[in-house]
Amino acid sequence: MNTGVKITAFAAALAATFGTAYGVGKGIGPVEEPKKTEHAGHAAQEPQKKAGHEGHGEESPTAASSLPGGLQISQDGYTSPWRPRPRPGKSTLKFSIKDAAGKKVTAFTTEHGKELHFIVASRDLNTFRHLHPVRAADGTWSVDADLPAAGGYKAFADFKPAAPGARGITLGADLSVPGAYAPKPLPAVAPTATVDGYQVRLGGVLDPGKPGELKLTVTKAGKPVTDLEPYLGAYGHLVALRDGDLAYLHVHPNEGGPGPDVSFTATAPSAGTYRLFLDFQHEGKVRTASFTVTAGANGTAPAPAATGTKDAGEAGHDAGGHAHG
């Protein structure tokens, strides 16, 4: 997996404000020389094939879309004016995407097997849900989500309208689950993540403002997993959320596969702390390994690492998505 990655929706628009991918530190585990980066956007639609487009946001950005993805509920004339009121536990979330005329959008471009990718995360970044909502004929999306505790959450709708010249967009909306709120601290830094009997190690070199490669290595019972399965057209998917404002990045892997290594090329935009969530599929089940990463200032960063979660998620959970929390 040694060629440049295509990072998601808004990646090209983020070069100035949020880099071309997510912020991570320098010196993650074993040091690897960064591979040559091509350009920002989603990765290949199929494993082992070179990506053929820059992904969401490849056109020239507007002033509004130059912000990191997920920080706005309206962008480029599209908005998601929803105010869901989920309860603790399982709830059905319904929303729609409206165009500048106020009409519900019913035509989307399929990317990585889906018309729309939907992420829900808690504000303390301890709960993460990658869901797959279903669209009704009138443009209303619905999905079952398991939000385990009271508190603040954020939902991200990552999509590209089918309208001529439309850009990829990621809209973000705040959610509030009623009840006594007890936020958890950000999980501590550790060299590996353990998920459902799998160990995932994060390695590579990244500096803020410079492209670098992340390599995630998947093992089980001490043996390399060399038969990872395609999930949404790739051997791994990586979502990064910035601590504090939950700016969103969705990263797809470089060429290669099917394991044990899954690599991503990305640029850290600045110092800061981030949570990374790696989705990978093996033996018919999707697992999610989570990582806490710190990017250092002035191009120097402490070594980032990973933290495991007890609930790694599963394929088919929450209307075809998977989760951990």
DAWO-V552372 format. One record per helix or strand. SS is the DSSP state (alpha for helix, beta for strand). FROM is the first residue (numbers start at 0). TO is the last residue. If there is no record, write none. Layout:
# DAWO-V552372
[[SS,FROM,TO] [SS,FROM,TO]]
This chain:
# DAWO-V552372
[[beta,6,6] [alpha,10,13] [beta,27,27] [alpha,63,65] [beta,68,68] [beta,73,74] [beta,77,78] [beta,88,95] [beta,97,97] [beta,103,103] [beta,107,107] [beta,110,110] [beta,113,113] [beta,115,121] [beta,127,130] [beta,133,134] [beta,139,146] [beta,150,160] [beta,167,176] [beta,191,194] [beta,197,207] [beta,209,219] [beta,222,223] [beta,228,228] [beta,230,230] [beta,233,233] [beta,236,241] [beta,247,251] [beta,260,267] [beta,271,281] [beta,284,294] [alpha,296,298] [beta,304,306] [alpha,316,319] [beta,320,323]]
